[in-house]
Amino acid sequence: MSRATNRVAVLHGVNFDVLERRDPGLYGGLSLAELEYRIGGWAADLGLDPIFFQTNSESEFCGYLHRVSETADGAIINAGAWTHYSRAIGDALAVDPVPAIEVHLSDVENREEWRRVSVFEGLVEAKISGKGPDGYRDALKRLATLLGVGADAAE
């Protein structure tokens, strides 16, 4: 049972520490700090308190998911390339589940075939892809509704 109130864990996986150096046509050209700043503003507008986590270690990502309900009521997960092949991360989400939304900056459904697979299928409330940073705003609205937080703001 979560001890948090209106907290949303925002988890970023591999290569997000160099987000601004990745293809801006696919990933928007923002740094991780800039992306987190935007997410923080949207979250505040909805009455949510974001907690940010990023790692390039699959083991650390799994470990965070094992304990996610201790600090958060919901989660937004963008695991990067791990989304498409790390069954360990998918299994880790099932260990200590909270309502979660999968987000991708790029439109993974219209990219390489391997990117269309998600280890989170069946474990998340929704998958949002191809909306750039705005996908996080949509995910926050979804979580606010699911958590019964700031219903007026989520409209």
Secondary structure, DSSP 4 states (H G I P E B T S, - for coil): ----SSEEEEEE-TTGGGGGGS-HHHHTT--HHHHHHHHHHHHHHTT-EEEEEE-S-HHHHHHHHHTGGGT-SEEEEE-GGGGGT-HHHHHHHHHS---EEEEESS-GGGS-GGGG--TTTTTSSEEEESSTTHHHHHHHHHHHHHHT--HHHH-
